[in-house]
């Protein structure tokens, strides 16, 4: 598969595909962070997580449309506003979903699987009715369009760097929230033992609602980032949910480090293999490797060593 | 069953208005009822030991008091407030604290973080120094993960976590289980010291008679989901208690 490329070509391909992998990594990581928090804390397998990402993508689309239409002077800044709005919209819808549906299903994981799958179908239809079945794409402001030429054969797109920067920022914020704040302490207590957390006076209902909202909000941000690499359609979320579950299962739900390492290795492997093989062969190879590793380490890549 | 000692109990002057007042408590798992109308009162600053063999309803009673099991019938008053239908975290707000059987430490959180989980309900920021004075080992182990402590240390951690909520009544479910004998004696001493210093009331469920006699102001015996015997420490009939506890 490597014949016909000079060493220089290969190096360039490697760097650019790695960078493309980094953008994929950003989307995976943001999706997986939300899913891991929600799954880890509540045991809720949120099949609608991909639709929350698409909700963020459509929010970004609407935002770019409004800016282009009514505030062309500020168009260069719309993406940052869109990221914040995506978080708020997806987070608010998430909190509403938790309040209206999920909280009644906490002790029935299989039912949440079905119920959230239903929610994902409902959301897809809402997207279809509102925005149409056809894909929509956002227009990027000029300053985000170009690329940075590292050498003659290596070009790094600017929008990709922005996406990665936003991902880094959000990962750091979530790490701070979970491990350095009082709220995070309550979340981790509920995650480890919901009943006991209530018994030491933690308002588990409120913690659940905010956590679910946060997970969905971060998926919304993933959606905003997603508009940079793909076009948005009502069912685009479906393609990402499987990969995201893979990332979460591979990394284990106990540590952020596991999620990050897992998202990184899966997206890089995918991106680099995809250049040389077909997309589906790359997918198969990655899947087989992950299954092999999970058979040896069922608890995921990073599990903490404690007695339970 | 033993009405004479029942009357003795009700006449204890210190009891006054009870701090915890449980009336006619019925609790069931699905169709099978486990508690058939439990009445009990705990006075201010009193240590009450609930004794009984396995499967008689000790843990069920404890769990229904803190709010982990729904109550079918009856009522619970704490400090004059009805708490029968409140979720656990609101009962903690009113002044109950609970150390469950098996301690239920948050295993991947550090010792310090474990204690801090009890602070939120009072909106406090840092662990009160006097908790570390009672359990110095917890200060030394502050950054260890809770799951990696020994049984006795975990028990101390669970009590410290419960005390961090500043309770009026502390519920302990079989605190001596899985703890070595030398530490059990120390624990009885510590619990009495906590009561003497802060004036809270303690209810302990227990099977070890020596520990119960060491710590109790009053002993209740639960059998088949009913309180069948009550006695003050002064009037305790050790033979009778032994008979209740033997299989």
Interface residues (C-beta under 8 A of the other chain):
Chain A: X182 X185 X186 X188 X189 X192 X193 X195 X196 X197 X198 X199 X200 X201 X202 X203 X204 X205 X254 X304 X306 X307 X308
Chain B: X66 X67 X68 X87 X88 X89 X92 X93 X97 X98 X100 X104 X106 X107 X108 X109 X113 X116 X117 X118 X120 X121 X122 X125 X145 X146 X147 X148 X161 X162 X164 X165
